[in-house]
């Protein structure tokens, strides 16, 4: 669960939930489903979560670094093409309404 964005920060609650609860949440709240595979890549002692999107967002790959503090120095890997922090079109909620395959 992610809270509202403040600057480049947002409060997040991330933990494993029981499978049966996840299925119930999808049935009850999952009008639209965003499919992606998440990879964790360690670079310069920082963890980058890399999402490879599927379905209508196929072709989009987004990397997010988890920081201890929003002022922490980040050295971006060479495989990161563009900084998109704060660009709302990349938010999961927006990708469900206006998917990547419609951007072109």
Wavefront OBJ file of the C-alpha trace (Angstrom):
o trace
v 0.000 0.000 0.000
v 1.421 3.363 -1.003
v 0.411 6.699 0.442
v 0.348 10.100 -1.203
v 3.566 11.390 -2.718
v 5.258 14.276 -0.908
v 8.195 15.560 -2.943
v 9.950 12.367 -3.996
v 8.872 10.450 -0.883
v 5.832 8.426 -0.014
v 4.880 6.201 2.866
v 4.745 2.526 1.884
v 3.627 -0.607 3.655
v 5.107 -3.677 2.034
v 4.693 -7.145 3.467
v 3.590 -10.599 2.418
v -0.113 -11.309 2.740
v -1.790 -14.721 2.749
v -2.641 -16.052 -0.718
v -6.353 -16.386 0.072
v -6.457 -12.730 1.202
v -4.801 -11.647 -2.045
v -7.388 -13.527 -4.103
v -10.211 -11.937 -2.120
v -8.723 -8.454 -2.612
v -8.502 -9.018 -6.373
v -12.124 -10.155 -6.532
v -13.389 -7.327 -4.302
v -11.226 -4.414 -5.423
v -9.461 -5.483 -8.635
v -11.555 -3.848 -11.325
v -8.353 -3.369 -13.288
v -5.213 -5.432 -12.925
v -1.674 -4.260 -13.633
v 0.670 -7.126 -14.504
v 4.405 -6.883 -13.988
v 7.367 -8.905 -12.848
v 9.580 -7.293 -10.214
v 13.300 -7.884 -9.992
v 15.634 -6.699 -7.253
v 19.050 -5.487 -8.415
v 21.832 -4.372 -6.084
v 23.946 -1.497 -7.484
v 26.504 0.539 -5.514
v 25.071 -0.774 -2.244
v 21.571 0.449 -3.135
v 18.605 -1.734 -4.019
v 16.809 -1.022 -7.283
v 13.399 -2.603 -7.791
v 12.942 -3.121 -11.526
v 9.403 -3.651 -12.825
v 8.973 -5.254 -16.259
v 5.385 -4.624 -17.326
v 3.113 -6.976 -19.241
v -0.192 -6.728 -21.077
v -1.100 -3.243 -22.276
v 2.040 -1.872 -20.596
v 4.387 -4.360 -22.284
v 7.666 -2.733 -23.261
v 7.756 -0.451 -20.222
v 10.479 -1.089 -17.651
v 10.735 1.093 -14.567
v 13.439 1.053 -11.883
v 12.885 2.479 -8.426
v 15.545 2.850 -5.766
v 14.632 2.513 -2.111
v 16.276 5.281 -0.086
v 16.798 5.662 3.639
v 16.378 9.438 3.226
v 15.206 11.487 0.226
v 18.462 13.487 0.369
v 20.575 10.342 0.031
v 23.008 10.435 -2.912
v 22.019 8.214 -5.826
v 24.361 7.103 -8.575
v 22.141 5.850 -11.379
v 23.299 2.779 -13.296
v 24.068 3.283 -16.992
v 21.056 1.128 -17.909
v 18.676 3.781 -16.588
v 17.666 5.911 -19.555
v 15.575 8.678 -17.996
v 14.642 10.054 -14.563
v 10.834 9.978 -14.207
v 10.328 10.668 -10.511
v 7.211 12.765 -10.089
v 5.888 12.085 -13.607
v 2.385 10.879 -12.808
v 1.927 8.990 -16.070
v 4.270 6.321 -14.615
v 2.183 5.808 -11.455
v 0.578 2.370 -11.329
v -2.886 3.893 -10.949
v -2.379 5.912 -14.154
v -0.872 3.000 -16.073
v -4.143 1.133 -15.541
v -6.202 3.997 -17.008
v -3.792 5.141 -19.700
v -1.433 2.230 -20.466
v 1.954 2.499 -22.102
v 0.782 1.066 -25.456
v -1.456 4.144 -25.905
v 1.402 6.635 -25.447
v 2.783 6.181 -28.958
l 1 2 3 4 5 6 7 8 9 10 11 12 13 14 15 16 17 18 19 20 21 22 23 24 25 26 27 28 29 30 31 32 33 34 35 36 37 38 39 40 41 42 43 44 45 46 47 48 49 50 51 52 53 54 55 56 57 58 59 60 61 62 63 64 65 66 67 68 69 70 71 72 73 74 75 76 77 78 79 80 81 82 83 84 85 86 87 88 89 90 91 92 93 94 95 96 97 98 99 100 101 102 103 104
